[in-house]
């Protein structure tokens, strides 16, 4: 666009717009109205936001009675667009045949997209409601099985949400 | 010549050939499970049904021999419907366990389910359950539920491995693959059934659950287990070799390789005990040191001896390039005539299929490029005799554990200087004064010559410290491509090892002779110029299939394969 084609407002302001006051009153009205509505501000960090089940917090691994559901198929690792997940499978005498000997998620790489949850054939990796992630080194940001495993009871809201919405 | 028309294209069809054979040869894919070019056709999977004009019913392409004027349709509506039906039947009892199946990613059933199946099942009943984790033999595990009864493994054991121990029992959907009572699948080629199996029913006990197929890179290489030099693929993840599989080469190994080659020739590459730096003996102990220091020390020590006090041993485990530079350095630069190698022949351990008694991949090549007794008969025996009587005081050994032989071991103590190229500490390094950390076949470029005088190339699949997977043109997996320096899965250990030819070239330079080789290919180029039987060859010409050397004593270029 050349400088000659600039959009120029040709219409002048009306009288009401020129005196400005009605617009001020309109704005004040909006503010006053909000004062009578319930407060939504959370006094973080004294108060914590409890996300609903559909919230995509950090991914966790589900275990039932201490046995992880994961069969180490590596599909989450393959689908992960950020290559955050590393899985090493090993054999187990259980019926599921294999289990993750090592399961690590690099939380610096993770982008919380939820693809891993979507692709998992065992509903073993799901997104939790945890959003507090603090690390002081890169090593600390790599979560192993110790940090990832959560019991199915604890994760029930999310598991039920997935049942209902998938 | 009789003619046959397949999908509108007409081909020559020698009598006795089958439709699938002619189609495969001309690049027309007819889906199949049980047919294999090297096994007798069985005709039991029914996947290769095609429509032949003037035949009332569909015919199986693997058992129908061609006749003059035959017109075949491989993708008509009738054929597609039949294929859908066959796939539906096969999938009725096939478990839906691709996520935990080792075959996933290279599975014929999986591929065909995408390509030729309608994508849904009308089967609502329970699948038949059969034994899982059946130990067929020391190296092969069977999951009967996954089996589609193609009988490839049965035919392989009967016809190729000549150990007829596999059979089917029961009927219909209850068919079970099993070994005869009191037998097991333990022949020396048993693991070939793993690749032959079009599904994940037969899996390797060694590789089981180690990695998913798509996580690894695959590199063309050559097996180092014996003088056959089977063509292989080296599968690497995180800079670690996880498995070897055979690569088809009709002139060398066809589709097969032996279990020893598959299991025993790569573990040392990954070993934790690999040398991580050159070693120099100080006060009786081998101590790690820098490359420059070790090379300078090797040269200054070699200079202390007269040239007829120095001998060098090549190695059947080293490449042609390494052996060539060894003999060039010692004959031309150092000036000794004492160059030979130790052979590793296990008498009687040889068969008609692949296994050779010569347990090195390259003795033929080492001899060809000049590691052979001198004009006055200076051979291994005379070198060892010289060491024993003290007339030979310094010995230089390429990648070979010569002290594993007690007769050699006994004389090594007499030496004043022993320099060794090695991958890890072994019996020979116990005697060594200087040990150079050499890279293995999986970490460098090079060529071997097999017992048929076939020159074959191997390529680097595992990176050493001086290499970079991307810059040096390695085959890379997705993991290799995107690993950052701080990703744990991208930090597989990289050894500070160098190819033997590079170490020798560095020695020569310190010795005062300019050896101008940048790559193994430069050395190979010089071999083709100076060794008549190699004339006309290049890495490009050798390619992935290999080329045969000219007959000894002639200078004619090798015929183009």
HADDOCK unambig.tbl for C-alpha pairs under 7 A between the chains (distance, minus, plus):
assign (segid A and resid 71 and name CA) (segid B and resid 100 and name CA) 6.79 0.50 0.50
assign (segid A and resid 73 and name CA) (segid B and resid 99 and name CA) 4.91 0.50 0.50
assign (segid A and resid 73 and name CA) (segid B and resid 100 and name CA) 5.29 0.50 0.50
assign (segid A and resid 86 and name CA) (segid B and resid 489 and name CA) 6.86 0.50 0.50
assign (segid A and resid 89 and name CA) (segid B and resid 209 and name CA) 5.72 0.50 0.50
assign (segid A and resid 89 and name CA) (segid B and resid 210 and name CA) 6.32 0.50 0.50
assign (segid A and resid 90 and name CA) (segid B and resid 209 and name CA) 5.88 0.50 0.50
assign (segid A and resid 91 and name CA) (segid B and resid 209 and name CA) 6.95 0.50 0.50
